[in-house]
Amino acid sequence: MKYIEAFREGDKISEVYLCKYRQSATAKNGKAYENVVLQDKTGTIDAKIWDPNSSGIGEFEALDYVFITGDVTNFQGTLQMSIKRARKADESEYIPADYLPVSDRDLDEMYEELMKLMKQVENPYLQKLITMYFIENEAFIDAFKHHSAAKTVHHSFVGGLLEHTLGVVKLCDYYTKQYPYLKKDLLLTAALFHDVGKLKEISNFPENDYTDDGQLLGHIVMGCELVGFGCRHIKNFPKRLMSELQHCILAHHGELEYGSPKKPALAEALALNLADNTDAKLETMKEIFKGAGDSKDWLGYNRLFESNLRRSSDL
């Protein structure tokens, strides 16, 4: 099949894609059209149905696999598809695994690397907490390995939560070497658990959308609750240690306006916030460049970075 990452302006496409989103809209001239987002395992592309009443446009909904015929165009520096014909695909026409974006890295290898790093934790209570979830709970482990870390912004693919967590733990491990006063056991454990609430905040693929609890509570609160539940089920778990661990999770977005109920009050909470932000932002920029293909031109203003972006020059 023709994967989305290989699309180039002028391509004529006749393939099956997963419809992630479909919504009717009205142009300034009053004419109806539809916004569609198509997905395969390599990414997504925005698409338009300019004539939704055409006989060539069949019935389909979001999360359906759809046989699409259309042209790849360029709109303000971003590839887009103009859909000419569309119909719901038969099950014999697609393999679901082709439509789930997956980490470039091997999931088992990443998990093994993560657990090797966590063996550095010497505190017996924190090690019991890690073991409770990440060693003994097979259902939790499987979910953690295959979940995404976000709906769209960064690491929004199968294995994204694992890859992001590994990146944050590795940065925190480096911080403890550069700044020895940081409490390694607390920081590494907080890094491991900082986003576990996303298992309940975001639904599984192919939907990968916010759940009711995700909308009402958010992953920070739910992650804090999960850690508190685990700590309370470990005999004599120190109350102060539990509070400090939960604080790191509650403060890991750094600012109240970014969703953190608390701002960092501990050095370890600040370090976790910096590591989380670094990994998320650099992965986001990586994915922006990947979506731009081979383009070396300016990509236009990006609201997240509040800047016009382009790749650096080859030296």
C-alpha positions as CSV (number, residue, x, y, z in Angstrom):
1,M,0.0,0.0,0.0
2,K,1.0,3.6,-0.3
3,Y,1.8,4.8,3.2
4,I,1.0,8.4,4.2
5,E,4.7,9.2,5.1
6,A,5.5,8.6,1.4
7,F,2.9,11.0,0.0
8,R,4.1,13.7,-2.2
9,E,2.3,16.6,-3.9
10,G,0.6,15.5,-7.0
11,D,0.2,11.9,-6.0
12,K,-3.0,10.2,-7.1
13,I,-4.1,7.8,-4.3
14,S,-6.4,4.7,-4.4
15,E,-6.0,2.9,-1.1
16,V,-7.7,2.0,2.2
17,Y,-7.1,4.2,5.2
18,L,-8.5,4.5,8.7
19,C,-10.8,7.5,9.0
20,K,-9.9,9.1,12.4
21,Y,-12.2,12.1,12.0
22,R,-15.1,13.3,9.8
23,Q,-17.1,16.5,10.3
24,S,-19.3,18.6,8.0
25,A,-18.3,22.3,7.5
26,T,-19.4,25.3,5.5
27,A,-17.1,27.4,3.4
28,K,-17.3,31.2,3.4
29,N,-19.3,31.1,0.2
30,G,-21.9,29.0,1.9
31,K,-21.0,25.7,0.2
32,A,-20.9,22.6,2.3
33,Y,-17.7,20.4,2.5
34,E,-16.3,17.9,5.0
35,N,-13.1,17.8,7.0
36,V,-11.6,14.3,7.3
37,V,-8.4,12.9,8.9
38,L,-6.9,9.8,7.5
39,Q,-4.4,7.5,9.3
40,D,-2.1,4.6,8.7
41,K,0.8,3.3,10.8
42,T,3.1,6.0,9.4
43,G,1.0,9.0,10.3
44,T,-2.1,11.1,9.5
45,I,-3.1,13.5,6.8
46,D,-5.9,16.2,6.7
47,A,-8.3,15.6,3.8
48,K,-11.3,17.5,2.3
49,I,-14.4,16.3,0.6
50,W,-15.4,19.3,-1.4
51,D,-18.5,17.7,-2.9
52,P,-20.0,15.6,-0.1
53,N,-23.2,15.1,-2.1
54,S,-21.4,13.4,-5.0
55,S,-22.5,9.9,-5.9
56,G,-18.9,8.8,-5.4
57,I,-19.0,9.6,-1.7
58,G,-20.5,6.6,0.2
59,E,-21.5,6.2,3.8
60,F,-18.7,5.9,6.4
61,E,-17.9,7.2,9.9
62,A,-15.0,7.9,12.1
63,L,-13.0,4.8,12.9
64,D,-14.2,3.0,9.7
65,Y,-11.6,1.7,7.2
66,V,-12.4,3.6,4.0
67,F,-11.3,3.0,0.4
68,I,-10.2,6.4,-0.7
69,T,-9.5,7.8,-4.2
70,G,-8.0,11.3,-4.2
71,D,-5.2,13.7,-5.0
72,V,-2.4,14.9,-2.7
73,T,-2.1,18.7,-2.7
74,N,-0.1,21.3,-0.9
75,F,-1.9,23.9,1.3
76,Q,0.3,26.5,3.0
77,G,3.3,24.2,3.1
78,T,1.4,21.2,4.4
79,L,0.3,18.1,2.4
80,Q,-3.5,17.6,2.2
81,M,-5.7,15.2,0.3
82,S,-8.7,16.1,-1.9
83,I,-11.0,13.1,-1.7
84,K,-12.9,12.4,-5.0
85,R,-14.4,9.0,-4.1
86,A,-14.8,7.1,-0.8
87,R,-16.6,4.0,0.4
88,K,-16.4,1.8,3.5
89,A,-13.8,-0.9,2.9
90,D,-14.6,-4.6,3.1
91,E,-12.7,-6.5,5.8
92,S,-10.8,-8.5,3.1
93,E,-9.3,-5.2,1.8
94,Y,-7.1,-4.2,4.8
95,I,-5.0,-5.5,7.6
96,P,-5.6,-3.5,10.8
97,A,-2.0,-3.6,11.9
98,D,-1.1,-1.4,8.8
99,Y,-3.2,1.4,10.3
100,L,-1.9,1.7,13.9
101,P,1.1,4.0,14.3
102,V,3.8,2.1,16.2
103,S,7.1,3.2,17.8
104,D,10.1,2.8,15.6
105,R,11.8,0.9,18.5
106,D,11.1,-2.6,19.7
107,L,8.7,-2.5,22.6
108,D,10.3,-5.5,24.5
109,E,13.8,-4.0,24.2
110,M,12.6,-0.6,25.5
111,Y,10.8,-2.2,28.4
112,E,13.9,-4.2,29.3
113,E,16.0,-1.1,29.2
114,L,13.5,0.7,31.4
115,M,13.5,-2.0,34.0
116,K,17.3,-2.2,34.0
117,L,17.4,1.5,34.8
118,M,14.9,1.1,37.6
119,K,17.0,-1.6,39.3
120,Q,19.1,1.4,40.5
121,V,16.3,2.3,43.0
122,E,17.5,1.1,46.4
123,N,14.7,2.2,48.7
124,P,12.8,-1.0,49.6
125,Y,9.4,0.7,49.6
126,L,9.8,2.3,46.2
127,Q,11.2,-0.9,44.8
128,K,8.1,-2.8,46.1
129,L,5.9,-0.2,44.4
130,I,7.7,-0.6,41.1
131,T,7.5,-4.4,41.4
132,M,3.8,-4.3,42.2
133,Y,2.9,-2.6,38.9
134,F,5.9,-3.1,36.5
135,I,7.0,-6.7,37.4
136,E,4.1,-8.6,38.8
137,N,1.0,-7.1,37.1
138,E,0.9,-8.6,33.6
139,A,-2.3,-6.7,32.6
140,F,-0.7,-3.4,33.6
141,I,2.6,-4.2,31.8
142,D,0.8,-5.1,28.6
143,A,-1.3,-2.0,28.6
144,F,1.7,0.2,29.5
145,K,3.8,-1.3,26.6
146,H,1.1,-0.7,24.0
147,H,-0.5,2.6,25.0
148,S,0.1,6.0,23.5
149,A,1.4,9.0,25.4
150,A,-1.0,11.5,23.8
151,K,-3.9,12.0,21.5
152,T,-2.0,14.0,18.9
153,V,0.8,16.2,20.2
154,H,3.7,13.8,20.9
155,H,4.3,10.0,21.1
156,S,0.7,9.4,19.9
157,F,1.4,5.9,18.7
158,V,1.5,2.3,20.0
159,G,4.4,2.2,22.5
160,G,4.4,5.9,22.8
161,L,3.8,5.9,26.6
162,L,6.7,3.4,27.0
163,E,9.0,5.4,24.7
164,H,8.3,8.7,26.4
165,T,8.6,7.3,29.9
166,L,12.0,5.7,29.0
167,G,13.2,9.1,27.6
168,V,12.1,10.9,30.8
169,V,13.7,8.3,33.1
170,K,17.0,8.5,31.1
171,L,17.1,12.3,31.3
172,C,16.4,12.1,35.1
173,D,19.1,9.5,35.5
174,Y,21.5,12.0,33.8
175,Y,20.3,14.8,36.0
176,T,21.2,12.8,39.2
177,K,24.8,12.4,37.9
178,Q,25.1,16.1,36.9
179,Y,23.4,17.3,40.2
180,P,24.2,14.7,42.8
181,Y,22.1,16.3,45.5
182,L,19.0,15.1,43.7
183,K,17.4,12.0,45.4
184,K,17.9,9.4,42.7
185,D,15.4,6.9,44.1
186,L,12.6,9.4,44.4
187,L,13.3,11.0,41.0
188,L,13.6,7.8,39.0
189,T,10.4,6.4,40.6
190,A,8.5,9.6,39.9
191,A,9.7,9.5,36.3
192,L,8.6,6.0,35.9
193,F,5.1,6.7,37.2
194,H,4.6,10.3,36.0
195,D,2.3,9.5,33.1
196,V,0.6,6.2,34.2
197,G,-2.7,8.0,34.5
198,K,-2.7,8.2,30.7
199,L,-3.7,4.5,30.7
200,K,-7.1,5.8,31.9
201,E,-7.1,9.2,30.3
202,I,-6.7,8.0,26.7
203,S,-8.6,5.1,25.1
204,N,-6.9,2.3,23.3
205,F,-6.2,2.3,19.5
206,P,-7.6,2.7,17.0
207,E,-9.8,5.3,18.9
208,N,-6.9,6.8,20.9
209,D,-9.2,9.6,22.2
210,Y,-9.9,11.1,25.6
211,T,-12.2,9.0,27.9
212,D,-14.8,10.5,30.2
213,D,-12.4,10.2,33.1
214,G,-9.7,11.7,31.0
215,Q,-11.9,14.8,30.3
216,L,-13.2,15.0,33.9
217,L,-10.1,14.2,35.9
218,G,-7.0,14.1,33.7
219,H,-4.0,11.9,33.8
220,I,-2.1,13.8,36.5
221,V,-4.9,13.3,39.1
222,M,-5.5,9.7,38.1
223,G,-1.8,8.9,38.2
224,C,-1.5,10.4,41.6
225,E,-4.4,8.2,42.8
226,L,-2.8,5.1,41.3
227,V,0.4,5.7,43.1
228,G,-1.4,6.5,46.4
229,F,-3.4,3.2,46.0
230,G,-0.1,1.2,45.6
231,C,1.6,2.9,48.5
232,R,-1.3,2.3,50.8
233,H,-1.1,-1.4,50.0
234,I,2.5,-1.7,51.0
235,K,2.9,-2.3,54.7
236,N,4.5,0.7,56.6
237,F,5.1,2.7,53.4
238,P,6.5,6.0,54.8
239,K,3.8,8.7,54.6
240,R,6.3,11.5,53.8
241,L,7.8,9.5,51.0
242,M,4.4,8.8,49.5
243,S,3.5,12.6,49.7
244,E,6.8,13.5,48.0
245,L,6.3,11.0,45.2
246,Q,2.7,12.1,44.6
247,H,3.8,15.7,44.6
248,C,6.3,15.0,41.8
249,I,3.5,13.6,39.8
250,L,1.1,16.4,40.6
251,A,3.7,19.0,39.6
252,H,5.2,17.4,36.6
253,H,3.6,19.9,34.1
254,G,5.3,22.7,36.0
255,E,2.6,25.4,35.8
256,L,-1.0,25.6,36.9
257,E,-2.1,26.7,33.5
258,Y,-0.5,23.6,32.0
259,G,-2.7,21.3,34.1
260,S,-0.5,20.8,37.2
261,P,-2.5,21.1,40.4
262,K,0.7,22.1,42.2
263,K,3.9,23.9,41.1
264,P,7.2,22.1,41.8
265,A,8.2,22.5,45.5
266,L,10.9,19.8,45.5
267,A,14.1,19.8,43.4
268,E,13.1,16.3,42.2
269,A,9.7,17.7,41.0
270,L,11.4,20.4,39.1
271,A,13.9,18.0,37.5
272,L,11.0,15.7,36.5
273,N,9.1,18.7,34.9
274,L,12.2,19.7,32.9
275,A,12.8,16.1,31.7
276,D,9.1,15.7,30.7
277,N,9.0,19.0,28.9
278,T,12.3,18.3,27.1
279,D,11.3,14.8,25.9
280,A,7.8,15.9,24.8
281,K,9.0,19.1,22.9
282,L,11.9,17.4,21.1
283,E,9.7,14.5,20.0
284,T,7.0,16.9,18.8
285,M,9.6,18.8,16.7
286,K,10.9,15.4,15.4
287,E,7.3,14.5,14.3
288,I,6.8,17.9,12.7
289,F,9.9,17.4,10.6
290,K,8.9,13.8,9.7
291,G,5.5,15.1,8.5
292,A,7.2,17.6,6.3
293,G,9.0,14.9,4.3
294,D,12.2,16.1,2.6
295,S,11.3,19.7,2.7
296,K,14.1,22.1,3.8
297,D,11.9,25.2,3.5
298,W,10.3,27.1,6.3
299,L,7.3,25.2,7.5
300,G,5.2,28.1,8.8
301,Y,4.2,29.4,12.2
302,N,3.7,26.7,14.8
303,R,1.4,27.6,17.7
304,L,3.0,25.2,20.2
305,F,6.5,26.6,19.7
306,E,5.3,30.1,18.8
307,S,7.8,30.2,16.0
308,N,8.3,29.5,12.3
309,L,10.2,26.2,12.0
310,R,12.6,24.6,9.6
311,R,15.3,21.9,9.6
312,S,18.8,23.0,10.3
313,S,21.2,22.9,7.4
314,D,23.5,19.9,6.6
315,L,27.1,20.7,7.5
